């Protein structure tokens, strides 16, 4: 079984506080701005984590909306201390950074924060004395100011503006800055001028920036230990500059092979230069490069012996000059990954599961295009072979889906991989916590994309879970998403079928509060609309049957939902379906089961008292569809109507006595040992028909139902009958003069069955 550790107390407390800010840490100033209570002081360990948890929740929880003034909680360094924060995506704005400008930040990572403008550059200056690590990856507008041109468009409702590049910002004064990521910086920014004031840079990421000259990097040849030039089109001059950086421990010159503008070709000579000049190198990434020359040793030598990481046996000839194996070697989308002897402890590639997982792990944060292809390889492994590192695979796919919530390609491939990684074959290896994380990212995908493939993958993945049990922690959210899918005017047939199936499962075996809540979301109306559309198409398919089944489940002991069914012309659709599909047995069973629920509600029964409805119910007493189920359910509906007495019978045709006789005949025709396609959670609606004398046939139907269930399924229904007080009611009924003899005899048999069950299951241990 999977080990499952509970959430830590601090995680639970933070989650609660973030979901209930105004009731815990804060109050609202002027009904709009969050302010920390004056008696609260939070150290950096708490504040950093609060921001991290907040970002995670906003990204992964569809219920929690970002609060416009959240970061004002950290405006006063006397009561809160921030040191290391990571912010991402475009809901981070200039005012958020401005709110925390008094904090002594040591580490600030901003990823894909496209709403940040040059105002935030000025805020960065506040962090100059303390900042050690800074990432502006994907903050494409941070070097631009918005300039108002003074005009307007469309009747002056929109101001005319333009973006103006800020040219005078540099990292002057950032004396402690050692780690800098400028990935995907605007090409109009003068990188050399920007970086020149930095004296002791150790780590630099210039991913996606095209620079004609890298000679300026040599000013840090005594300090730079990590250089990332992903997707930079290199040249021989670039290589000459790089090999002068002899302190380098990590070098990344990888690229996306699908980009067509690269002129540079990686050769055996270049790899040899790296090995000869960069003696401290422990990590190298050359993913995506097509090798211009054959860097591999002969096939005969390559196949000798077991795979080895020792440089002297390397299948990649230039790497035989390495002093020691590399810690990391990136070879994704590079034919070298398929060689036998690779002198590195961790390799990315597509040769096997280990390489693929390493690739997802290495590239998720900043390279969605590569991550997508790696997950696609994992999808093939999970679909065709067997995933041997399931836990790691799931955690990596979850991380990728969280990180790239708004990247459709990753949502498509990730959700497809999750479908295969969560099937029954792998289930015992997954903890409750992990499966909940999977559900969260699946719902995120459904929420973010109406695209057919994402929706289908997500719905199919949810089918791998126990419904409703495993989805209850997100019950409202998942129902809303499914109903949104079903309410689309044009929906893919397969998605519609899966969504209706899930809706049906979600309202089966849950408490009435859940059913009432879902009913108020529009569940009943949605199902009836689906039924109406199928009627127009004259199609009785799974969607039609699941829709009626879902209505049967959601109306069980839920009067409000029963009333909605009647109010939205449910009975009209019932009659039309009965007429259009006279041979569809399962459909009839589902419809009659639903109407049994409606008939249990006393104040709704008068709406069933019409000649047309009573005639239909009476005729269905003779149905042999689905064994006894249709006849049984029709008799149940009539039993509740009869329970209201002769005075409630407001129709002339058919007469009450005529219907009663047909009910007796039907009950006597049923086989008491019939196995049932029904599931009672409570006997209360049946038991209320016992202690009365106004309708003996209703008494008899109820007694027959109990006898059948305790006889065929004693382990389930004997305890339920005993628990709900059915035995005293049966004894009282036996003593009633109005009770028919055959009903009394059957009641005795029920009592005998339950008494024997109690004796057989009595605990006699000492």
Helices and strands as residue ranges (DSSP letters): H 9-19, G 21-23, E 26-29, E 33-36, H 44-60, G 70-74, E 84-88, H 94-99, E 107-111, H 118-124, G 125-127, E 133-135, E 144-153, E 158-165, E 179-181, H 191-195, E 203-205, G 215-220, E 226-228, H 236-242, E 250-252, H 268-277, E 283-285, H 299-302, G 311-313, G 317-321, E 326-330, G 335-338, E 344-348, H 353-363, H 368-384, H 390-403, H 408-421, G 424-429, H 432-448, H 452-462, G 469-474, H 475-487, H 493-506, H 512-520, H 523-536, H 542-554, H 559-567, H 570-580, H 585-599, G 602-608, H 611-620, H 629-642, G 646-648, H 656-669, H 684-687, H 696-712, H 714-723, H 726-734, H 741-760
